[in-house]
Amino acid sequence: MLSLIIPTFNERDNIQPLYERVRNALGAEEYEIIFVDDSVDETTREIARLAAEDPRVRLLHRRERGLSTAVIAGFGAAQGDLVAVMDADLQHPPEILPRMLEAQRQRTADLVVPSRYIDGGNPGGLDGPIRRMLSLGGRALAHVMLRESRSTTDPMSGFFLATREAVLPLLGAKPKGFKILLELLVRGRVRRTVEVPYTFAARSANQSKLGWKTQVDYLRQLLDLVPVHPENTRFFLFALVGATGVAVNAALFALLTSDLLTGVEYAALLASPIASNAAIIWNFAWNTTITWRDRYRSEHLWRHAIRYVLVSEMGTLLTWLVLVILRSMGLHFDLLDQLIGIGVAVLATYRLNDRWTYLPAGEPILEPERSASRR
């Protein structure tokens, strides 16, 4: 049986149309719908009305608030051997639930994630360029910081299907953020993840609950999940080494321009590449002996070194490209633009070093399986 968990907070106008779409989509499938409701409006009464009419509808009303804890409460109340989670704002189409069930059964998957970012998917429901940029940035940050998140192209999704066995470790947990799929990927019993494409719909009622507090909670959640598996601490070691490299760069540049190159024409232009390349050598030495020490092989020293330098130069170019793009968009904030470019370059260079520079032969790379179904 499928237990469909739908957390709700003041979604009264969406309850009836969502219920009808779920009922039409699942047809003769054995299922239950568990509304985990934290509402302070008429949403609770609307769900109670449906529950009185249809025994497959269950209402779990809570006095606390929180999306992740609501979903976990739903896991605890679920009676099915499969559990699915979706939002009540109608951005997640219930019509693909049969496809998710089919993919799970055909592939014996622990987790099925509808993705907006594979062939056939569409993230069009993200309202506005800022929200789209935040979504892409959050996805990239998750992929960099949490190795387990790379098993799906859409780790920030609130729409997924999993086995009861996969979600058992989450029962009783109190996640710091709202992205329950990240918690499942890192803390759950997930061995095989399958993806199906879907179109993220526009909101039909109410306003997005996305705000700055939500973004801060997301960062806190990532930081909380990193120590769960030692592999995920690499990014922080990489960032720490990079910070010392910035100090080396600045100190050497200051030294060269103050004394050693006194009287030399264009001293600063000469000092800059010297300082930058010294910092690259410094970073390579420490990243090799600390960040990726378990992957370093002395017989591959020159291969590691050449690849590291190439990636570092690509990072410099990427920083410059981001600066150019931001300026072309009319964002003329010199220091802020540069910092954004550096942030993008740090994420990109870490990923390239992790998956190319220091990747031993035969090292597995986590990649999602895609369902061939495109109905």
N, C-alpha and C positions, 0 to 999 in steps of 0.2 A: 504494500500500500504506500501511496505517496502522501506525505504530510507537507502541505504548502503553508509556510509561515510568512505572514504579512504584518510587519510592524506598522502601527498607525499612530499619527499624532495630528489631530485636527484635520482629518481627511474626509469629512462627512459626504461631500458632493461626489467623491470618487468611489465610495463603497459599493453602491448598487451596480454601476456599469462595470466595475472590476469583477464583482461576483458573477455577473452574467457572462462576461468574456471567459472567465476561468471555467465556468460550467460548460459552455459551448466548446471550449478547447479540449477539455479532458473527456467529455462524453461519457462513455461507459467505463472509463478507468476508475479503479478503486482509489479514492482519495479523501482527505479531510482538509479543510481550510482553517488554520488557526490564526485569528487576528489577535496580535499582542498589542493592546491598546493603552497608550499613555495620554489620551486626549482629555481636554478640558472643555470640549464643546459637545455638540449633539452626535459626534461620531460613535460614541459608545452605545447610545440608544439605537442608532441605525444598524450597528452590527448585531445587537441583541435581537432586533426584529428579524433579521435574516436567520439567526441561530434558532429562533422559535419556529421558523418556517422550514428550515432544512437542517436535519440532524448532522449533516457533514460539516456544518459551520460551527466553530467553537470560538468563544470569546474569552480571552485572558486579559482582564483589566488590571492595570498596575497603578500604584501611587507614585512610583519613581519614574524617572525619565532617562532615556539613553538608548540609542539605536542598537548598539552591539549587545547590551544586556537584555534588550527585548528579544533579539533573535536567539540568544542563548536560553532565555526562559522558554521560548518556543521549542527549542531542541529538547528541553527537559519534559515538555508536555506532549511531544509528538508520539504517535503510536505507530507510524509507518516505518518500514525498513529503509525507505528513502525519504530524504527531507529536501525541500526546495525553499529558497528564500527570494522574495521579490518585494519591491516597494509598492506603496498604495497610490502613488501619484500618476499612474498610467504611463509612465515612461518605459516600463518593462512590459513588453507585449506577452500576455499569457498564451497567445497562439503558438509560441514556439516551445511550450512545455512538452507536447508530444515528441517533438524532435529531440529535446534534451533527454527524455526517457529512452527513446530509441538508441541514442548515442551511448548512454550509460549501459544499456543492456547488451548492445552489440560489442562494445569494447571492454566490458567488465571494468568500467572506470570507477575510481573512488570519488571523482569530482568532475562535473561538467560545467563549463563556464561559457555562457553566451558572450561573444566578444564583438565590440564595435570596431576592432582594429585589424580584422582579417578580411580576406577576400569575401565579398558578399555582405560585410557589416558596414554600419554607418553611424558615426557619432553625432549626427545632425541635431539631436535634441539638446545638446549643450548650448544654452542660450547666451550667445555673445562671444566675442573673441577672447575676453578676459577669462571666462570660465573654461573655454577650450584650452587656453594656454596653461591654466592652473591644473587641468586634468592631465595634459601631456607631461607637464613638469612633475606632477605627483607620481605619474606612472614611471617616468624615468628614474626618479629618486628611489622608488620602491625596488626597481630592477637592480639598481646599483647597490643599495644597502642590504637587501634581503635576497639571497640566492634563490630561495624557494619560490619567490614571486615570479621568477623567470619561466616557470612552467606554464604561464598563461600570458597572453598579450594584453589582458585587461584585468590586472590584479586589484584595481580600485572598484570593480563592479560590485553592486549590491544584489546582483541577480545570479544565482547559481543553484546547482543540484548536487547533493552529496549522499553518500551512504551513511547510515546511522553509525557504523563502525568508525568512519572518518571523523565525525563530529564529537564522539564521546569524550576525548580529552578536554574539550572546551566547556563541558558542563560545570557550572559553578564558578567559571572564570569571570573576572571583572576587567575587561579590556579598557585601556586608557582612551582609545579613539573609537571612531565609528565605522571603520572599514573591517567588517567582520570576516570578509574573505581573506584578508591578510593574516588574521589570527588563525584561520583554518589552515592556510597554506603552511604556516610556520609551526603551529602547535598541534595541528591535527594529524591524523593517520592517512596521509595522502601519498599514494605511490604513483598512480596514473591519473593524469588530467587530460581531458578531451575538450576541445572547443567547438562551438557551433556559431555561425555568424548571426547577428541580429541588428536591427535598426533601432537606435535609441530615440524614442519619440519625444516630441515637445510636451511640456507640462500642459495639462488641460484645465487645471484648477489650482488655486493657491499660488504661493511664491516659493522659489527655491529657499531652502534653509541653509544654504552655503554662506558662510561668513568668515571673518578673520578668526574668530574663536574656533571654528571648525578646522581651519588650516593649522592653527597651533596644536589642536588636539591630534591632528593627523601626524604632525612631526613628533609629538610626544609618543604616539603609538609606535612609529617606526623605531624611535630610540629604545623603547621598551622591548621591542621584538628582536633587536640586533643581538643581545647577549644570549639568546636562546640557543643559537648554534655558533660555535667558534668561527666558522668560515665567514660569517657576516661582519666580524670585527676588522676585516682587511681594509674596508673603506676608511675607517677612522684612523688606522695606522697610516694609510696613504695620505690622508688629509693632514695628519700631524707632520709627516715627513715633508710634505709640500710647504707647510708653514715655516719649517726651519729652512727650506730652500729659498723662500722669499727673503728671510733674514740674511742668508748668505749672499744672495744677489744684491740686496741693498747695501750691505756692509762693504762688499768688494767694489761695487760701483762708486761708493763714497770714497773709498781708499784710492782708487785709480784716478778719480777726478780731482782729488785734493793734493796729492803729493807726487805719485809715481809718473804721471803723465803731464806734469806742469810744463807749460810752454809748447806742448804738442798741439798742432792745429786740429780742430774737431775732436778734442779729447773725449768728450762725452759720447760721440758717435762711435768711437773706438772702444770705450769702456763698456758700453751697453752690451754688445754681443759677447765680450769676454766674461762679464759678470753672469749673463744669462746662461752661457754654456757651462760655466763653473757650477752654477746651481743645478743644472741638469745632471752633471756628473755626481754631484753631492747627493741628489735625490735618488739616482740610480743605485749608488752604493748602499744607501740605507734601505731603500725598498727591496733590494735584492737580499740583504742580510736580515731584515725584520719582517716587512710586509708579506713577501712571498718566499720566505726562507725555506718553507717545506717543498717548494717547487723548483728551487734553484739547483742546477746541476753544473758543476765546474766545467765539464766538457762542452757546455752550451753557453759559456760566458759571452763570447763574441756575438752569438746570435741574440742573446738577451739584450746585450748592450746596443747593438745596431737597431733592433726593433724599438727599444725604449727611446732612443734618440729620435727616431722617425715619429713615434707617437707624440713625443714632447713637442716637436716642431709642428705637428698637425694641431696640437692644442693651441700653440701660439697663433697659427693661422685662423683657427676657429674663433678665438677671442676677437680677433680683428674683424672677421666676417660678421659676428654678432653685433659688434659696434657699428659697422656699416649698415646693417639691416635696421637696427634701432633708430639710427639717424635718418634713414630713408622713410621711416614711419613718423618722423617728426618729433622723436624723443631725444632732445638735445640736453642730456644731463651727463656730462663727461664722466664723472667718477662713478655714478650709478650705472651708466651704460657699460663701463669697463668692468665693474664688479659682476654684472649680469653675465658678461662675456666670459669672465674668469670662471664663474660658477658652472656655466655650460661646458666649458673646456675641461674642468675638473671631472665632471660626470663622464664625459666622453673619453678622456684619457684613461681614467680608471677602468672603464669597461673594456677598452682596447687592450690595456696592459693585462687585465685579468683573463681575457679570452684569446689573446694572441701572443703578447710578449712572453708571458710566463706559463703558457698552457702546455703541459707536457704532452707528448704523443699518447693518444688513447684516452685522454681525459674526457669524461662525458660532459656534454653541455646540455643543460636543461632546456628543452624546447617543448612547446605544447603540441599535442596531437590534434589534428583538425578533422572534424566530421566531413565526410564527402557529401553529406546531404545538403542541398541548397534550396529546399522547398520553402 
